[in-house]
Amino acid sequence: MTSVIIYTDGSALGNPGPGGYGAVLMHGKHRKELSDGFKFTTNNRMELLAVIIALETLTRKCKVTVYSDSKYVVDAIEKKWVFGWEKKNFKKKKNPDLWKRLLKIYPKHEIKLIWVKGHSNIPENERCDRLAVAAANQTDLKIDKGYEINK
């Protein structure tokens, strides 16, 4: 099985405000960077979306290690909270649209999430931060329909 390492980060300027995500996917010598920005969103949504987009990019089953500086994302998955939320249909939980989207892709891979401290000079995490902030600062931002409809 192919092993992939993914670093992710999300950003929101104002929280809520303009936001973006960044992801770096690595397999051997191969490297792919992903990012996009949204007009009005939150930091947690962008942190979660970064993981989702990175996983959705994979075209076959992989063994994936995801590094994120988001306790919100890492703990929800690694401590299996999200599976309890799913059983309760995400009642009183934020971002159900994104959690449901994550749970569709999650079983397709062997995934381990690892929390890393943000802004601690980990090159790929720092790169993701720059990608996310740059995406949030673009002029032609998308609408985060899941946030704007459900807020």
N, CA, C and O atoms as a GROMACS GRO file, in nm:
protein
  604
    1MET      N    1   0.084  -0.118   0.000
    1MET     CA    2   0.000   0.000   0.000
    1MET      C    3   0.089   0.124   0.000
    1MET      O    4   0.190   0.131   0.070
    2THR      N    5   0.050   0.220  -0.079
    2THR     CA    6   0.124   0.346  -0.089
    2THR      C    7   0.116   0.424   0.042
    2THR      O    8   0.009   0.436   0.101
    3SER      N    9   0.230   0.476   0.086
    3SER     CA   10   0.234   0.560   0.207
    3SER      C   11   0.243   0.706   0.164
    3SER      O   12   0.325   0.743   0.080
    4VAL      N   13   0.158   0.788   0.224
    4VAL     CA   14   0.154   0.930   0.193
    4VAL      C   15   0.162   1.009   0.324
    4VAL      O   16   0.098   0.972   0.423
    5ILE      N   17   0.239   1.115   0.321
    5ILE     CA   18   0.246   1.207   0.435
    5ILE      C   19   0.179   1.336   0.392
    5ILE      O   20   0.205   1.389   0.284
    6ILE      N   21   0.090   1.386   0.478
    6ILE     CA   22   0.017   1.509   0.449
    6ILE      C   23   0.034   1.606   0.565
    6ILE      O   24   0.020   1.568   0.681
    7TYR      N   25   0.063   1.730   0.532
    7TYR     CA   26   0.061   1.840   0.629
    7TYR      C   27  -0.053   1.931   0.589
    7TYR      O   28  -0.075   1.955   0.470
    8THR      N   29  -0.125   1.984   0.688
    8THR     CA   30  -0.238   2.072   0.659
    8THR      C   31  -0.240   2.191   0.754
    8THR      O   32  -0.186   2.186   0.864
    9ASP      N   33  -0.305   2.297   0.708
    9ASP     CA   34  -0.330   2.412   0.795
    9ASP      C   35  -0.447   2.490   0.739
    9ASP      O   36  -0.476   2.484   0.619
   10GLY      N   37  -0.514   2.562   0.827
   10GLY     CA   38  -0.624   2.649   0.789
   10GLY      C   39  -0.607   2.785   0.852
   10GLY      O   40  -0.538   2.799   0.954
   11SER      N   41  -0.669   2.884   0.792
   11SER     CA   42  -0.657   3.020   0.842
   11SER      C   43  -0.787   3.095   0.817
   11SER      O   44  -0.853   3.075   0.716
   12ALA      N   45  -0.823   3.181   0.910
   12ALA     CA   46  -0.934   3.274   0.889
   12ALA      C   47  -0.891   3.409   0.943
   12ALA      O   48  -0.849   3.420   1.059
   13LEU      N   49  -0.902   3.509   0.861
   13LEU     CA   50  -0.862   3.644   0.899
   13LEU      C   51  -0.983   3.712   0.961
   13LEU      O   52  -1.071   3.760   0.890
   14GLY      N   53  -0.987   3.715   1.092
   14GLY     CA   54  -1.102   3.770   1.164
   14GLY      C   55  -1.180   3.664   1.239
   14GLY      O   56  -1.234   3.692   1.346
   15ASN      N   57  -1.186   3.547   1.188
   15ASN     CA   58  -1.248   3.429   1.250
   15ASN      C   59  -1.381   3.455   1.319
   15ASN      O   60  -1.383   3.461   1.442
   16PRO      N   61  -1.493   3.472   1.248
   16PRO     CA   62  -1.503   3.445   1.104
   16PRO      C   63  -1.457   3.565   1.020
   16PRO      O   64  -1.455   3.680   1.063
   17GLY      N   65  -1.422   3.530   0.899
   17GLY     CA   66  -1.375   3.628   0.802
   17GLY      C   67  -1.324   3.554   0.680
   17GLY      O   68  -1.353   3.436   0.662
   18PRO      N   69  -1.249   3.623   0.596
   18PRO     CA   70  -1.190   3.554   0.482
   18PRO      C   71  -1.098   3.442   0.534
   18PRO      O   72  -1.027   3.460   0.633
   19GLY      N   73  -1.101   3.330   0.466
   19GLY     CA   74  -1.021   3.217   0.513
   19GLY      C   75  -0.964   3.136   0.400
   19GLY      O   76  -1.003   3.150   0.284
   20GLY      N   77  -0.870   3.050   0.436
   20GLY     CA   78  -0.808   2.963   0.336
   20GLY      C   79  -0.748   2.840   0.401
   20GLY      O   80  -0.730   2.834   0.523
   21TYR      N   81  -0.718   2.743   0.318
   21TYR     CA   82  -0.652   2.623   0.366
   21TYR      C   83  -0.528   2.598   0.281
   21TYR      O   84  -0.518   2.646   0.168
   22GLY      N   85  -0.436   2.522   0.337
   22GLY     CA   86  -0.318   2.478   0.263
   22GLY      C   87  -0.288   2.335   0.300
   22GLY      O   88  -0.307   2.294   0.415
   23ALA      N   89  -0.240   2.260   0.204
   23ALA     CA   90  -0.202   2.121   0.228
   23ALA      C   91  -0.080   2.087   0.143
   23ALA      O   92  -0.066   2.133   0.030
   24VAL      N   93   0.007   2.006   0.199
   24VAL     CA   94   0.123   1.954   0.128
   24VAL      C   95   0.115   1.802   0.137
   24VAL      O   96   0.113   1.746   0.247
   25LEU      N   97   0.110   1.736   0.023
   25LEU     CA   98   0.107   1.590   0.016
   25LEU      C   99   0.241   1.542  -0.036
   25LEU      O  100   0.295   1.598  -0.132
   26MET      N  101   0.296   1.438   0.029
   26MET     CA  102   0.427   1.387  -0.009
   26MET      C  103   0.426   1.235  -0.017
   26MET      O  104   0.374   1.166   0.071
   27HIS      N  105   0.484   1.184  -0.125
   27HIS     CA  106   0.503   1.040  -0.144
   27HIS      C  107   0.636   1.023  -0.216
   27HIS      O  108   0.649   1.058  -0.334
   28GLY      N  109   0.733   0.969  -0.146
   28GLY     CA  110   0.866   0.955  -0.205
   28GLY      C  111   0.918   1.091  -0.249
   28GLY      O  112   0.923   1.184  -0.170
   29LYS      N  113   0.957   1.101  -0.376
   29LYS     CA  114   1.007   1.228  -0.430
   29LYS      C  115   0.895   1.319  -0.479
   29LYS      O  116   0.919   1.433  -0.517
   30HIS      N  117   0.772   1.268  -0.477
   30HIS     CA  118   0.659   1.344  -0.527
   30HIS      C  119   0.603   1.437  -0.419
   30HIS      O  120   0.597   1.401  -0.301
   31ARG      N  121   0.564   1.555  -0.462
   31ARG     CA  122   0.510   1.655  -0.370
   31ARG      C  123   0.401   1.732  -0.443
   31ARG      O  124   0.416   1.769  -0.560
   32LYS      N  125   0.290   1.756  -0.373
   32LYS     CA  126   0.180   1.832  -0.431
   32LYS      C  127   0.131   1.930  -0.326
   32LYS      O  128   0.114   1.894  -0.210
   33GLU      N  129   0.109   2.054  -0.367
   33GLU     CA  130   0.057   2.157  -0.277
   33GLU      C  131  -0.083   2.196  -0.322
   33GLU      O  132  -0.110   2.210  -0.441
   34LEU      N  133  -0.172   2.213  -0.224
   34LEU     CA  134  -0.310   2.250  -0.250
   34LEU      C  135  -0.348   2.369  -0.163
   34LEU      O  136  -0.303   2.380  -0.049
   35SER      N  137  -0.430   2.458  -0.216
   35SER     CA  138  -0.482   2.568  -0.135
   35SER      C  139  -0.602   2.630  -0.207
   35SER      O  140  -0.617   2.619  -0.328
   36ASP      N  141  -0.685   2.696  -0.128
   36ASP     CA  142  -0.799   2.770  -0.182
   36ASP      C  143  -0.849   2.864  -0.074
   36ASP      O  144  -0.822   2.845   0.045
   37GLY      N  145  -0.923   2.966  -0.115
   37GLY     CA  146  -0.972   3.066  -0.021
   37GLY      C  147  -1.121   3.089  -0.030
   37GLY      O  148  -1.184   3.063  -0.134
   38PHE      N  149  -1.179   3.137   0.080
   38PHE     CA  150  -1.323   3.159   0.091
   38PHE      C  151  -1.351   3.295   0.152
   38PHE      O  152  -1.276   3.345   0.235
   39LYS      N  153  -1.463   3.356   0.108
   39LYS     CA  154  -1.498   3.493   0.150
   39LYS      C  155  -1.526   3.506   0.299
   39LYS      O  156  -1.480   3.600   0.363
   40PHE      N  157  -1.600   3.411   0.354
   40PHE     CA  158  -1.645   3.421   0.493
   40PHE      C  159  -1.653   3.282   0.553
   40PHE      O  160  -1.736   3.201   0.512
   41THR      N  161  -1.567   3.254   0.651
   41THR     CA  162  -1.558   3.120   0.707
   41THR      C  163  -1.489   3.129   0.842
   41THR      O  164  -1.466   3.238   0.894
   42THR      N  165  -1.456   3.014   0.900
   42THR     CA  166  -1.385   3.011   1.028
   42THR      C  167  -1.255   2.931   1.017
   42THR      O  168  -1.236   2.854   0.923
   43ASN      N  169  -1.169   2.952   1.112
   43ASN     CA  170  -1.044   2.880   1.118
   43ASN      C  171  -1.066   2.729   1.128
   43ASN      O  172  -1.002   2.652   1.057
   44ASN      N  173  -1.158   2.686   1.215
   44ASN     CA  174  -1.182   2.543   1.231
   44ASN      C  175  -1.233   2.479   1.101
   44ASN      O  176  -1.195   2.367   1.068
   45ARG      N  177  -1.317   2.550   1.028
   45ARG     CA  178  -1.366   2.496   0.901
   45ARG      C  179  -1.249   2.479   0.803
   45ARG      O  180  -1.243   2.380   0.731
   46MET      N  181  -1.160   2.575   0.801
   46MET     CA  182  -1.047   2.566   0.707
   46MET      C  183  -0.949   2.458   0.749
   46MET      O  184  -0.891   2.391   0.664
   47GLU      N  185  -0.928   2.440   0.879
   47GLU     CA  186  -0.842   2.332   0.928
   47GLU      C  187  -0.899   2.196   0.883
   47GLU      O  188  -0.826   2.110   0.835
   48LEU      N  189  -1.027   2.180   0.899
   48LEU     CA  190  -1.095   2.055   0.863
   48LEU      C  191  -1.098   2.036   0.712
   48LEU      O  192  -1.073   1.926   0.662
   49LEU      N  193  -1.127   2.143   0.639
   49LEU     CA  194  -1.134   2.133   0.493
   49LEU      C  195  -0.998   2.097   0.433
   49LEU      O  196  -0.992   2.025   0.333
   50ALA      N  197  -0.891   2.145   0.492
   50ALA     CA  198  -0.757   2.112   0.442
   50ALA      C  199  -0.735   1.960   0.445
   50ALA      O  200  -0.682   1.903   0.350
   51VAL      N  201  -0.774   1.896   0.554
   51VAL     CA  202  -0.760   1.751   0.565
   51VAL      C  203  -0.849   1.681   0.462
   51VAL      O  204  -0.805   1.588   0.394
   52ILE      N  205  -0.972   1.726   0.450
   52ILE     CA  206  -1.067   1.664   0.357
   52ILE      C  207  -1.016   1.673   0.213
   52ILE      O  208  -1.011   1.572   0.143
   53ILE      N  209  -0.980   1.792   0.170
   53ILE     CA  210  -0.934   1.811   0.032
   53ILE      C  211  -0.811   1.726   0.004
   53ILE      O  212  -0.801   1.664  -0.102
   54ALA      N  213  -0.718   1.722   0.098
   54ALA     CA  214  -0.597   1.641   0.079
   54ALA      C  215  -0.633   1.494   0.062
   54ALA      O  216  -0.580   1.427  -0.027
   55LEU      N  217  -0.720   1.442   0.147
   55LEU     CA  218  -0.761   1.302   0.137
   55LEU      C  219  -0.839   1.275   0.009
   55LEU      O  220  -0.822   1.170  -0.054
   56GLU      N  221  -0.925   1.368  -0.030
   56GLU     CA  222  -1.003   1.350  -0.153
   56GLU      C  223  -0.914   1.351  -0.278
   56GLU      O  224  -0.955   1.301  -0.383
   57THR      N  225  -0.796   1.406  -0.268
   57THR     CA  226  -0.703   1.412  -0.380
   57THR      C  227  -0.641   1.276  -0.410
   57THR      O  228  -0.601   1.249  -0.524
   58LEU      N  229  -0.634   1.190  -0.310
   58LEU     CA  230  -0.573   1.058  -0.328
   58LEU      C  231  -0.661   0.972  -0.418
   58LEU      O  232  -0.783   0.966  -0.399
   59THR      N  233  -0.600   0.905  -0.514
   59THR     CA  234  -0.676   0.830  -0.615
   59THR      C  235  -0.687   0.681  -0.586
   59THR      O  236  -0.762   0.610  -0.653
   60ARG      N  237  -0.614   0.632  -0.486
   60ARG     CA  238  -0.625   0.490  -0.449
   60ARG      C  239  -0.602   0.479  -0.298
   60ARG      O  240  -0.556   0.573  -0.234
   61LYS      N  241  -0.635   0.363  -0.244
   61LYS     CA  242  -0.620   0.341  -0.100
   61LYS      C  243  -0.474   0.360  -0.060
   61LYS      O  244  -0.383   0.305  -0.121
   62CYS      N  245  -0.456   0.439   0.046
   62CYS     CA  246  -0.321   0.469   0.093
   62CYS      C  247  -0.313   0.458   0.244
   62CYS      O  248  -0.414   0.465   0.316
   63LYS      N  249  -0.192   0.439   0.290
   63LYS     CA  250  -0.162   0.452   0.433
   63LYS      C  251  -0.119   0.598   0.449
   63LYS      O  252  -0.018   0.641   0.394
   64VAL      N  253  -0.198   0.674   0.526
   64VAL     CA  254  -0.180   0.818   0.532
   64VAL      C  255  -0.148   0.864   0.674
   64VAL      O  256  -0.215   0.826   0.770
   65THR      N  257  -0.045   0.946   0.684
   65THR     CA  258  -0.016   1.015   0.810
   65THR      C  259  -0.041   1.163   0.785
   65THR      O  260   0.023   1.225   0.700
   66VAL      N  261  -0.135   1.219   0.860
   66VAL     CA  262  -0.170   1.360   0.847
   66VAL      C  263  -0.116   1.434   0.969
   66VAL      O  264  -0.144   1.397   1.083
   67TYR      N  265  -0.040   1.539   0.942
   67TYR     CA  266   0.010   1.626   1.048
   67TYR      C  267  -0.069   1.756   1.043
   67TYR      O  268  -0.077   1.822   0.939
   68SER      N  269  -0.128   1.793   1.156
   68SER     CA  270  -0.209   1.913   1.165
   68SER      C  271  -0.182   1.983   1.297
   68SER      O  272  -0.153   1.919   1.398
   69ASP      N  273  -0.190   2.116   1.296
   69ASP     CA  274  -0.175   2.190   1.421
   69ASP      C  275  -0.312   2.221   1.483
   69ASP      O  276  -0.323   2.306   1.572
   70SER      N  277  -0.415   2.152   1.436
   70SER     CA  278  -0.550   2.172   1.487
   70SER      C  279  -0.589   2.060   1.584
   70SER      O  280  -0.613   1.947   1.543
   71LYS      N  281  -0.596   2.093   1.712
   71LYS     CA  282  -0.644   1.997   1.812
   71LYS      C  283  -0.789   1.960   1.782
   71LYS      O  284  -0.831   1.846   1.802
   72TYR      N  285  -0.865   2.057   1.734
   72TYR     CA  286  -1.006   2.035   1.698
   72TYR      C  287  -1.018   1.916   1.602
   72TYR      O  288  -1.100   1.827   1.626
   73VAL      N  289  -0.940   1.914   1.498
   73VAL     CA  290  -0.947   1.808   1.398
   73VAL      C  291  -0.882   1.680   1.449
   73VAL      O  292  -0.943   1.573   1.443
   74VAL      N  293  -0.760   1.690   1.499
   74VAL     CA  294  -0.686   1.571   1.540
   74VAL      C  295  -0.758   1.497   1.653
   74VAL      O  296  -0.776   1.375   1.645
   75ASP      N  297  -0.798   1.568   1.757
   75ASP     CA  298  -0.864   1.502   1.870
   75ASP      C  299  -0.999   1.442   1.830
   75ASP      O  300  -1.033   1.332   1.874
   76ALA      N  301  -1.076   1.512   1.748
   76ALA     CA  302  -1.207   1.460   1.708
   76ALA      C  303  -1.194   1.325   1.638
   76ALA      O  304  -1.280   1.238   1.653
   77ILE      N  305  -1.088   1.308   1.561
   77ILE     CA  306  -1.070   1.183   1.487
   77ILE      C  307  -0.996   1.080   1.571
   77ILE      O  308  -1.043   0.968   1.587
   78GLU      N  309  -0.881   1.116   1.625
   78GLU     CA  310  -0.799   1.020   1.697
   78GLU      C  311  -0.864   0.972   1.827
   78GLU      O  312  -0.845   0.858   1.868
   79LYS      N  313  -0.942   1.059   1.892
   79LYS     CA  314  -1.013   1.019   2.014
   79LYS      C  315  -1.152   0.964   1.983
   79LYS      O  316  -1.230   0.930   2.072
   80LYS      N  317  -1.180   0.956   1.853
   80LYS     CA  318  -1.303   0.894   1.800
   80LYS      C  319  -1.431   0.967   1.840
   80LYS      O  320  -1.539   0.908   1.835
   81TRP      N  321  -1.421   1.094   1.878
   81TRP     CA  322  -1.540   1.172   1.912
   81TRP      C  323  -1.634   1.184   1.794
   81TRP      O  324  -1.756   1.177   1.810
   82VAL      N  325  -1.577   1.202   1.675
   82VAL     CA  326  -1.658   1.226   1.556
   82VAL      C  327  -1.754   1.110   1.528
   82VAL      O  328  -1.862   1.132   1.472
   83PHE      N  329  -1.717   0.989   1.566
   83PHE     CA  330  -1.804   0.874   1.542
   83PHE      C  331  -1.925   0.876   1.635
   83PHE      O  332  -2.033   0.831   1.598
   84GLY      N  333  -1.907   0.927   1.755
   84GLY     CA  334  -2.019   0.948   1.847
   84GLY      C  335  -2.109   1.061   1.798
   84GLY      O  336  -2.232   1.052   1.807
   85TRP      N  337  -2.048   1.166   1.747
   85TRP     CA  338  -2.126   1.278   1.691
   85TRP      C  339  -2.210   1.229   1.574
   85TRP      O  340  -2.325   1.270   1.557
   86GLU      N  341  -2.151   1.142   1.493
   86GLU     CA  342  -2.223   1.088   1.376
   86GLU      C  343  -2.347   1.010   1.421
   86GLU      O  344  -2.454   1.022   1.361
   87LYS      N  345  -2.333   0.929   1.526
   87LYS     CA  346  -2.446   0.850   1.576
   87LYS      C  347  -2.560   0.939   1.622
   87LYS      O  348  -2.677   0.900   1.617
   88LYS      N  349  -2.526   1.060   1.669
   88LYS     CA  350  -2.627   1.157   1.715
   88LYS      C  351  -2.661   1.258   1.606
   88LYS      O  352  -2.720   1.363   1.633
   89ASN      N  353  -2.623   1.226   1.481
   89ASN     CA  354  -2.646   1.311   1.366
   89ASN      C  355  -2.591   1.453   1.385
   89ASN      O  356  -2.649   1.550   1.337
   90PHE      N  357  -2.480   1.462   1.455
   90PHE     CA  358  -2.407   1.588   1.477
   90PHE      C  359  -2.491   1.694   1.548
   90PHE      O  360  -2.471   1.814   1.531
   91LYS      N  361  -2.586   1.647   1.628
   91LYS     CA  362  -2.672   1.739   1.702
   91LYS      C  363  -2.588   1.831   1.791
   91LYS      O  364  -2.506   1.784   1.871
   92LYS      N  365  -2.609   1.960   1.777
   92LYS     CA  366  -2.540   2.065   1.854
   92LYS      C  367  -2.390   2.070   1.826
   92LYS      O  368  -2.314   2.122   1.908
   93LYS      N  369  -2.346   2.016   1.713
   93LYS     CA  370  -2.205   2.021   1.674
   93LYS      C  371  -2.189   2.116   1.557
   93LYS      O  372  -2.276   2.125   1.469
   94LYS      N  373  -2.078   2.186   1.556
   94LYS     CA  374  -2.049   2.278   1.446
   94LYS      C  375  -1.988   2.201   1.329
   94LYS      O  376  -1.924   2.097   1.347
   95ASN      N  377  -2.009   2.253   1.211
   95ASN     CA  378  -1.949   2.202   1.088
   95ASN      C  379  -1.993   2.061   1.048
   95ASN      O  380  -1.911   1.983   1.000
   96PRO      N  381  -2.122   2.028   1.067
   96PRO     CA  382  -2.164   1.892   1.033
   96PRO      C  383  -2.144   1.858   0.885
   96PRO      O  384  -2.116   1.742   0.851
   97ASP      N  385  -2.157   1.957   0.798
   97ASP     CA  386  -2.137   1.931   0.655
   97ASP      C  387  -1.996   1.880   0.627
   97ASP      O  388  -1.976   1.788   0.548
   98LEU      N  389  -1.898   1.940   0.692
   98LEU     CA  390  -1.759   1.898   0.670
   98LEU      C  391  -1.727   1.767   0.739
   98LEU      O  392  -1.655   1.684   0.684
   99TRP      N  393  -1.779   1.746   0.860
   99TRP     CA  394  -1.755   1.618   0.929
   99TRP      C  395  -1.815   1.503   0.849
   99TRP      O  396  -1.753   1.397   0.838
  100LYS      N  397  -1.934   1.523   0.793
  100LYS     CA  398  -1.996   1.418   0.710
  100LYS      C  399  -1.912   1.390   0.586
  100LYS      O  400  -1.895   1.275   0.545
  101ARG      N  401  -1.861   1.496   0.527
  101ARG     CA  402  -1.775   1.481   0.409
  101ARG      C  403  -1.648   1.405   0.444
  101ARG      O  404  -1.603   1.319   0.368
  102LEU      N  405  -1.589   1.436   0.559
  102LEU     CA  406  -1.469   1.364   0.604
  102LEU      C  407  -1.500   1.216   0.625
  102LEU      O  408  -1.422   1.130   0.585
  103LEU      N  409  -1.613   1.187   0.687
  103LEU     CA  410  -1.647   1.048   0.717
  103LEU      C  411  -1.675   0.965   0.591
  103LEU      O  412  -1.670   0.842   0.597
  104LYS      N  413  -1.704   1.030   0.479
  104LYS     CA  414  -1.720   0.957   0.353
  104LYS      C  415  -1.585   0.911   0.299
  104LYS      O  416  -1.575   0.802   0.242
  105ILE      N  417  -1.482   0.991   0.316
  105ILE     CA  418  -1.350   0.958   0.262
  105ILE      C  419  -1.266   0.878   0.362
  105ILE      O  420  -1.177   0.803   0.322
  106TYR      N  421  -1.292   0.894   0.490
  106TYR     CA  422  -1.211   0.834   0.596
  106TYR      C  423  -1.193   0.682   0.580
  106TYR      O  424  -1.080   0.634   0.592
  107PRO      N  425  -1.298   0.604   0.553
  107PRO     CA  426  -1.281   0.458   0.546
  107PRO      C  427  -1.204   0.410   0.422
  107PRO      O  428  -1.169   0.292   0.413
  108LYS      N  429  -1.178   0.499   0.329
  108LYS     CA  430  -1.109   0.459   0.206
  108LYS      C  431  -0.957   0.448   0.223
  108LYS      O  432  -0.888   0.401   0.133
  109HIS      N  433  -0.908   0.491   0.338
  109HIS     CA  434  -0.764   0.491   0.362
  109HIS      C  435  -0.735   0.444   0.505
  109HIS      O  436  -0.825   0.438   0.588
  110GLU      N  437  -0.610   0.412   0.531
  110GLU     CA  438  -0.564   0.387   0.668
  110GLU      C  439  -0.503   0.519   0.714
  110GLU      O  440  -0.396   0.558   0.666
  111ILE      N  441  -0.570   0.588   0.805
  111ILE     CA  442  -0.532   0.725   0.840
  111ILE      C  443  -0.492   0.736   0.986
  111ILE      O  444  -0.559   0.684   1.075
  112LYS      N  445  -0.382   0.806   1.007
  112LYS     CA  446  -0.340   0.844   1.142
  112LYS      C  447  -0.317   0.993   1.140
  112LYS      O  448  -0.247   1.045   1.053
  113LEU      N  449  -0.376   1.062   1.235
  113LEU     CA  450  -0.355   1.206   1.249
  113LEU      C  451  -0.263   1.232   1.367
  113LEU      O  452  -0.275   1.171   1.473
  114ILE      N  453  -0.170   1.324   1.346
  114ILE     CA  454  -0.073   1.360   1.449
  114ILE      C  455  -0.075   1.511   1.466
  114ILE      O  456  -0.063   1.586   1.369
  115TRP      N  457  -0.091   1.555   1.590
  115TRP     CA  458  -0.090   1.698   1.619
  115TRP      C  459   0.053   1.748   1.625
  115TRP      O  460   0.140   1.686   1.686
  116VAL      N  461   0.077   1.863   1.560
  116VAL     CA  462   0.206   1.931   1.570
  116VAL      C  463   0.179   2.073   1.616
  116VAL      O  464   0.076   2.132   1.584
  117LYS      N  465   0.271   2.127   1.692
  117LYS     CA  466   0.256   2.264   1.738
  117LYS      C  467   0.275   2.359   1.620
  117LYS      O  468   0.372   2.349   1.546
  118GLY      N  469   0.180   2.451   1.603
  118GLY     CA  470   0.190   2.548   1.496
  118GLY      C  471   0.304   2.645   1.518
  118GLY      O  472   0.343   2.671   1.632
  119HIS      N  473   0.357   2.697   1.409
  119HIS     CA  474   0.464   2.797   1.412
  119HIS      C  475   0.584   2.750   1.496
  119HIS      O  476   0.641   2.826   1.574
  120SER      N  477   0.620   2.622   1.477
  120SER     CA  478   0.733   2.566   1.551
  120SER      C  479   0.845   2.523   1.457
  120SER      O  480   0.921   2.430   1.486
  121ASN      N  481   0.854   2.591   1.345
  121ASN     CA  482   0.962   2.570   1.248
  121ASN      C  483   0.963   2.432   1.184
  121ASN      O  484   1.070   2.382   1.148
  122ILE      N  485   0.846   2.369   1.170
  122ILE     CA  486   0.836   2.246   1.091
  122ILE      C  487   0.811   2.293   0.948
  122ILE      O  488   0.706   2.349   0.919
  123PRO      N  489   0.907   2.271   0.858
  123PRO     CA  490   0.899   2.332   0.725
  123PRO      C  491   0.767   2.312   0.651
  123PRO      O  492   0.712   2.408   0.596
  124GLU      N  493   0.715   2.191   0.648
  124GLU     CA  494   0.591   2.167   0.574
  124GLU      C  495   0.471   2.232   0.641
  124GLU      O  496   0.380   2.281   0.573
  125ASN      N  497   0.469   2.234   0.775
  125ASN     CA  498   0.360   2.301   0.846
  125ASN      C  499   0.366   2.452   0.821
  125ASN      O  500   0.263   2.516   0.801
  126GLU      N  501   0.485   2.507   0.821
  126GLU     CA  502   0.501   2.650   0.792
  126GLU      C  503   0.458   2.681   0.649
  126GLU      O  504   0.397   2.784   0.622
  127ARG      N  505   0.490   2.590   0.556
  127ARG     CA  506   0.448   2.609   0.416
  127ARG      C  507   0.296   2.608   0.406
  127ARG      O  508   0.239   2.691   0.335
  128CYS      N  509   0.231   2.516   0.475
  128CYS     CA  510   0.084   2.510   0.475
  128CYS      C  511   0.025   2.638   0.530
  128CYS      O  512  -0.075   2.688   0.478
  129ASP      N  513   0.084   2.692   0.634
  129ASP     CA  514   0.038   2.819   0.691
  129ASP      C  515   0.047   2.929   0.587
  129ASP      O  516  -0.047   3.007   0.570
  130ARG      N  517   0.160   2.938   0.517
  130ARG     CA  518   0.175   3.041   0.413
  130ARG      C  519   0.073   3.022   0.302
  130ARG      O  520   0.017   3.119   0.252
  131LEU      N  521   0.049   2.897   0.260
  131LEU     CA  522  -0.050   2.868   0.157
  131LEU      C  523  -0.190   2.912   0.201
  131LEU      O  524  -0.264   2.973   0.125
  132ALA      N  525  -0.225   2.879   0.327
  132ALA     CA  526  -0.358   2.912   0.379
  132ALA      C  527  -0.379   3.062   0.389
  132ALA      O  528  -0.483   3.114   0.348
  133VAL      N  529  -0.281   3.133   0.441
  133VAL     CA  530  -0.291   3.279   0.455
  133VAL      C  531  -0.297   3.346   0.318
  133VAL      O  532  -0.376   3.437   0.297
  134ALA      N  533  -0.213   3.300   0.226
  134ALA     CA  534  -0.215   3.356   0.090
  134ALA      C  535  -0.350   3.333   0.024
  134ALA      O  536  -0.402   3.421  -0.045
  135ALA      N  537  -0.407   3.214   0.044
  135ALA     CA  538  -0.538   3.183  -0.014
  135ALA      C  539  -0.646   3.274   0.044
  135ALA      O  540  -0.734   3.321  -0.028
  136ALA      N  541  -0.639   3.299   0.174
  136ALA     CA  542  -0.737   3.386   0.240
  136ALA      C  543  -0.725   3.531   0.192
  136ALA      O  544  -0.822   3.607   0.198
  137ASN      N  545  -0.608   3.568   0.146
  137ASN     CA  546  -0.584   3.706   0.102
  137ASN      C  547  -0.609   3.728  -0.047
  137ASN      O  548  -0.588   3.838  -0.097
  138GLN      N  549  -0.652   3.625  -0.119
  138GLN     CA  550  -0.683   3.641  -0.261
  138GLN      C  551  -0.802   3.735  -0.279
  138GLN      O  552  -0.879   3.757  -0.186
  139THR      N  553  -0.815   3.789  -0.397
  139THR     CA  554  -0.927   3.880  -0.423
  139THR      C  555  -1.051   3.806  -0.474
  139THR      O  556  -1.163   3.852  -0.450
  140ASP      N  557  -1.034   3.696  -0.542
  140ASP     CA  558  -1.147   3.622  -0.600
  140ASP      C  559  -1.177   3.499  -0.514
  140ASP      O  560  -1.145   3.387  -0.552
  141LEU      N  561  -1.240   3.522  -0.398
  141LEU     CA  562  -1.264   3.414  -0.303
  141LEU      C  563  -1.397   3.345  -0.329
  141LEU      O  564  -1.493   3.407  -0.373
  142LYS      N  565  -1.401   3.215  -0.300
  142LYS     CA  566  -1.523   3.136  -0.313
  142LYS      C  567  -1.615   3.161  -0.193
  142LYS      O  568  -1.574   3.219  -0.093
  143ILE      N  569  -1.738   3.116  -0.206
  143ILE     CA  570  -1.833   3.123  -0.095
  143ILE      C  571  -1.831   2.988  -0.024
  143ILE      O  572  -1.846   2.883  -0.087
  144ASP      N  573  -1.813   2.991   0.108
  144ASP     CA  574  -1.821   2.870   0.189
  144ASP      C  575  -1.968   2.848   0.220
  144ASP      O  576  -2.019   2.891   0.324
  145LYS      N  577  -2.036   2.780   0.128
  145LYS     CA  578  -2.182   2.761   0.139
  145LYS      C  579  -2.220   2.690   0.268
  145LYS      O  580  -2.320   2.726   0.330
  146GLY      N  581  -2.142   2.592   0.311
  146GLY     CA  582  -2.173   2.520   0.434
  146GLY      C  583  -2.173   2.610   0.556
  146GLY      O  584  -2.250   2.589   0.649
  147TYR      N  585  -2.089   2.710   0.556
  147TYR     CA  586  -2.084   2.803   0.670
  147TYR      C  587  -2.195   2.908   0.658
  147TYR      O  588  -2.269   2.932   0.753
  148GLU      N  589  -2.205   2.969   0.542
  148GLU     CA  590  -2.299   3.080   0.527
  148GLU      C  591  -2.444   3.034   0.535
  148GLU      O  592  -2.530   3.110   0.581
  149ILE      N  593  -2.473   2.914   0.491
  149ILE     CA  594  -2.610   2.862   0.498
  149ILE      C  595  -2.646   2.818   0.641
  149ILE      O  596  -2.759   2.838   0.685
  150ASN      N  597  -2.549   2.760   0.713
  150ASN     CA  598  -2.575   2.700   0.843
  150ASN      C  599  -2.544   2.791   0.962
  150ASN      O  600  -2.561   2.749   1.076
  151LYS      N  601  -2.499   2.913   0.940
  151LYS     CA  602  -2.460   2.997   1.054
  151LYS      C  603  -2.578   3.056   1.126
  151LYS      O  604  -2.560   3.129   1.223
   0.00000   0.00000   0.00000
